[in-house]
Amino acid sequence: MLWSTIFGLLFVTMGSTLLGSFPILFHRYLKDSHWRWSESFCGGVMISASIFSLYLPAYEILKIQNASLNPLWQGSLWGFLFIFAAHKLVHLWSSDHIQRRAYLFVLAMGIHNIPEGLAVGVDVGALGWQEAMPLNVAIFIQNLPEGFVSSMTFLVAGFSLKAALIANALTAVIEGASSLSGFLFAIRADLGLAFLLAFSGACMSSVVMLEAWSKYRLEGKASFAFPGFAAGLLVCAILDLFL
C-alpha cells in the first residue's frame, strides 16, 4: 500500500473527525437551529453517498459480471442487521448518570464509525480514488459536525476540554483503522466487492435512520430540518456527477 493512500484514507476519516472538534472552543455562540440544520444536511449527504457511491457501483459490478443480484440484497441485509445489533448492544449499557451517558454516546459514535471507515476503505480499494471521491467528500463533510458532537457531549457532561478532545480522538482512530482494514480487504478480494459495497451502504443509511428516529421521538418535527436534508442530498448528487 502506498503511503499516499494511507495518508488519504486517514485524512478523510481521522483528519475530518479531529478537525470537527475545533468549533468546541466556540460552542457558546452556536444556536440549536444551526445544529439541527447541520445534522439534517449531514444525513442527506450520507443517504445520497450510500446510493451513488455504494449501491449503484455494487449494482454495476454485478451487471458487468452478469451475476445474480443476491450479493446486493445479502450485503444490504447484513449491513442493516449489523447496525441494529450494535444499536441494541449500546442500549444495554445505558445509564441515567450523565457522565455514563457521555461515555455511551462516544462508544456509539465509535461503533458507527467502523462501517463509515469500512465504506471509505472498501470504496477506494474497489473503485479507485476518482470514482470513490463523492463518498470520500461526503464522509469528510459529515465527520466535521460529528466530531463536534462527540467532544461537545463530554464537555456538557462536566469533563474538561482536554478529556472531550481525547474522547473524540478515540472515535477518529477507530474510523481510520476501519478504513485501512476495508481497503486491504477490498484490494485482496476478487469476489464479494458488491457485497461489501452494499453492506457499507446499508450501514451508512441505517445509521442515519436510527439517529433521525431517536431524535424525532425526543423532539418531534423540530428535530428535522428538511431544507438541510435536501441540500445534503443535492450536494452529494452533484459531486457524483462532476467528480
C-alpha positions in Angstrom: 0.0 0.0 0.0 1.4 3.4 -1.0 1.9 5.9 1.8 -0.2 8.4 -0.2 -3.1 6.0 0.0 -2.6 5.6 3.8 -2.4 9.3 4.3 -5.5 9.9 2.1 -7.6 7.4 4.0 -6.6 8.7 7.4 -7.1 12.3 6.3 -10.7 11.6 5.1 -11.6 9.6 8.2 -9.4 10.7 11.2 -8.5 14.1 10.0 -12.1 15.3 9.4 -13.3 14.0 12.8 -10.4 15.7 14.6 -10.9 18.9 12.7 -14.6 18.8 13.6 -13.8 19.1 17.3 -12.2 22.6 16.8 -15.5 24.5 17.0 -16.0 23.2 20.5 -13.9 26.2 21.5 -16.7 28.5 20.3 -19.7 26.3 21.4 -21.3 29.2 23.3 -22.1 31.0 20.1 -23.9 28.2 18.3 -27.7 28.0 18.4 -29.9 24.9 18.4 -31.3 25.8 15.0 -27.8 25.9 13.5 -27.1 22.4 14.8 -30.4 20.9 13.6 -29.8 22.2 10.1 -26.2 20.8 10.1 -27.3 17.4 11.3 -30.1 17.2 8.7 -27.6 18.3 6.0 -25.2 15.5 7.0 -28.0 13.0 7.0 -28.8 14.0 3.4 -25.2 13.7 2.4 -24.8 10.2 3.9 -28.0 8.9 2.2 -27.0 10.3 -1.1 -23.5 8.9 -0.8 -24.9 5.5 0.1 -26.9 5.5 -3.1 -24.5 7.0 -5.6 -21.1 5.8 -4.3 -22.0 2.4 -2.8 -25.3 0.8 -4.0 -25.0 1.9 -7.7 -21.4 0.8 -8.1 -22.3 -2.6 -6.4 -25.1 -3.0 -9.0 -22.8 -2.1 -11.9 -20.2 -4.6 -10.8 -22.8 -7.4 -10.7 -24.2 -6.2 -14.1 -20.8 -6.3 -15.7 -20.2 -9.8 -14.3 -23.6 -10.9 -15.4 -24.0 -12.2 -11.9 -27.0 -12.6 -9.7 -28.2 -9.6 -7.6 -28.1 -11.8 -4.4 -24.9 -10.2 -3.1 -26.6 -6.8 -3.2 -29.6 -7.9 -1.2 -27.5 -10.0 1.2 -24.9 -7.2 1.8 -27.8 -4.8 2.5 -29.4 -7.2 4.9 -26.3 -7.9 6.9 -25.4 -4.2 7.0 -28.8 -3.3 8.5 -28.5 -6.1 11.0 -25.0 -5.1 12.0 -26.0 -1.5 12.9 -29.3 -2.6 14.6 -27.4 -5.1 16.7 -24.8 -2.5 17.6 -27.5 -0.1 18.5 -29.2 -2.6 20.8 -25.9 -3.6 22.4 -25.1 0.1 23.3 -28.6 0.5 24.8 -27.9 -2.5 27.1 -25.1 -0.4 28.7 -27.2 2.8 29.1 -27.4 4.6 32.4 -29.1 7.6 33.8 -25.9 9.1 35.1 -24.9 12.0 32.9 -21.3 11.0 32.6 -22.1 7.4 31.8 -24.4 8.7 29.0 -21.5 10.7 27.6 -19.4 7.5 27.6 -22.2 5.6 25.9 -22.6 8.2 23.2 -18.9 8.2 22.3 -18.9 4.4 22.3 -21.9 4.5 19.9 -20.0 7.0 17.7 -17.0 4.7 17.7 -19.1 1.7 16.8 -20.9 3.5 14.0 -17.5 4.9 12.8 -16.5 1.3 11.9 -18.8 0.9 8.9 -18.1 4.5 7.9 -14.4 3.7 7.8 -15.1 0.4 6.0 -17.2 2.3 3.5 -14.3 4.6 2.6 -11.7 1.9 2.5 -13.8 -0.6 0.5 -14.9 2.1 -2.0 -11.3 3.2 -2.6 -10.0 -0.3 -2.8 -12.8 -1.5 -5.1 -13.2 1.5 -7.4 -10.1 3.7 -7.0 -9.8 7.3 -5.7 -11.5 9.0 -8.6 -14.7 7.0 -8.5 -14.7 6.9 -4.7 -14.3 10.7 -4.5 -18.0 11.6 -3.9 -18.2 9.2 -0.9 -14.9 10.5 0.5 -16.1 14.1 0.3 -19.4 13.1 1.8 -17.8 11.3 4.8 -15.4 14.2 5.2 -18.3 16.7 5.3 -20.4 14.7 7.7 -17.5 13.9 10.0 -16.9 17.6 10.8 -20.1 18.2 12.8 -19.9 14.6 14.1 -16.6 15.4 15.7 -18.1 18.4 17.3 -21.0 16.4 18.7 -18.7 13.8 20.2 -16.4 16.3 22.0 -19.3 18.6 23.0 -21.2 15.7 24.7 -18.3 15.2 27.0 -17.9 18.9 27.7 -21.6 19.2 28.6 -21.3 16.2 30.9 -18.7 18.0 33.0 -15.5 16.8 31.6 -12.5 19.1 30.9 -11.9 20.4 27.4 -8.8 18.1 27.2 -10.9 15.0 28.0 -13.5 15.9 25.5 -10.9 16.3 22.7 -9.3 12.9 23.7 -12.7 11.2 23.6 -13.3 12.5 20.1 -9.8 11.5 19.0 -10.6 7.9 20.1 -13.6 7.7 17.7 -11.4 9.2 15.0 -8.7 6.4 15.5 -11.5 3.7 15.2 -12.7 5.1 11.9 -9.2 5.5 10.5 -8.3 1.9 11.4 -11.5 0.7 9.8 -10.8 2.5 6.6 -7.4 0.8 6.3 -8.9 -2.6 7.0 -11.6 -2.1 4.4 -9.1 -1.0 1.8 -6.8 -4.0 2.4 -9.7 -6.4 2.2 -11.1 -4.9 -1.0 -7.8 -4.9 -2.9 -7.2 -8.6 -2.0 -10.7 -9.8 -2.8 -11.7 -10.5 -6.3 -15.1 -11.7 -5.2 -17.5 -10.1 -2.8 -16.9 -6.5 -3.6 -20.5 -5.9 -4.5 -21.5 -7.5 -1.1 -19.1 -5.2 0.7 -20.3 -2.1 -1.0 -23.9 -3.0 -0.3 -23.0 -3.8 3.3 -21.3 -0.4 3.8 -24.2 1.4 2.1 -26.7 -0.3 4.4 -24.6 0.6 7.4 -24.4 4.2 6.5 -28.1 4.6 5.7 -29.3 2.7 8.8 -27.1 4.9 11.0 -28.9 8.0 9.6 -32.4 6.4 10.0 -31.7 5.3 13.6 -30.3 8.6 14.7 -33.2 10.5 12.9 -35.8 8.3 14.6 -34.3 8.7 18.0 -34.2 12.5 17.8 -37.8 12.5 16.3 -39.1 10.6 19.3 -37.4 13.1 21.7 -38.0 16.4 19.9 -40.7 15.7 17.3 -40.7 17.5 13.9 -38.5 20.3 15.3 -35.5 17.8 15.3 -35.5 17.7 11.5 -34.7 20.5 9.0 -35.9 19.4 5.6 -34.1 22.1 3.7 -30.8 21.0 5.2 -31.5 17.3 4.3 -32.4 18.3 0.7 -29.3 20.4 0.4 -27.2 17.4 1.6 -28.8 15.1 -1.0 -28.2 17.6 -3.7 -24.6 18.4 -2.8 -23.6 14.7 -2.9 -25.5 14.1 -6.2 -23.7 17.0 -7.8 -20.4 15.7 -6.5 -21.1 12.3 -8.1 -21.9 13.9 -11.4 -18.9 16.1 -11.7 -16.1 14.3 -9.8 
